Amino acid sequence: MTVARPSTPVSYFHLLRRQAYARPRRPLVVFSPKAMLRLRGATSDVADFTAGRFEPVIDDATVTDPQAVKRVVLTSGKIYYDIRAEVTKRELTDVAIVRLEQFYPLPEAELTAALDRYPNASVVWTQDEPENQGAWPYLGFDVARQIHRELTVASRPASAATATGSSKRSAQEQAELIARALTY
């Protein structure tokens, strides 16, 4: 079984392509919010569809000096674009955003290689879901053991409900979790 949460159209395409060619066939579970269908930042160049392959971990291509990075934001899905917008707005050069595109099986080698580029940085998993939901309950246990680094979480408070029911409260929680993700 493969469980993934692609953050770009080309990543989703190559994931489906890999699934079509895989033998023996295993189930594929893909999490993707419909909000990404209309998200301007979630686009890919046509050339990317004809070249390349599915990347289970996507490192931050904007980082020029990995030694200067003090915070690695490990994330997946749509929230990447919100964090990227905030990093760009604040002109932060000491934050790297690493996207985990595949949850299971966990791409240990790729994830370790991406995080090893930033030896002086703390690592935080950031998700839009409440702390007791989403990927954190799985990743907090599994990833922390395998990367041999402390892993913290920036998310909405634990809740029985998946949504707050209030757009104002949801926007406030979103701003707070992004601020926590970028604060080291």
Secondary structure, 3 states (H helix, E strand, C coil): CEEECCCCHHHHHHHHHHHHHCCCCCCEEECCCHHHHCCCCCCCCHHHHHCCCCCCEECCCCCCCHHHCCEEEEECCCHHHHHHHHHHHHCCCCEEEEEECEEECCCHHHHHHHHHCCCCCEEEEEEEEECCCCCHHHHHHHHHHHHCCCEEEEEECCCCCCCCCCHHHHHHHHHHHHHHHHCC
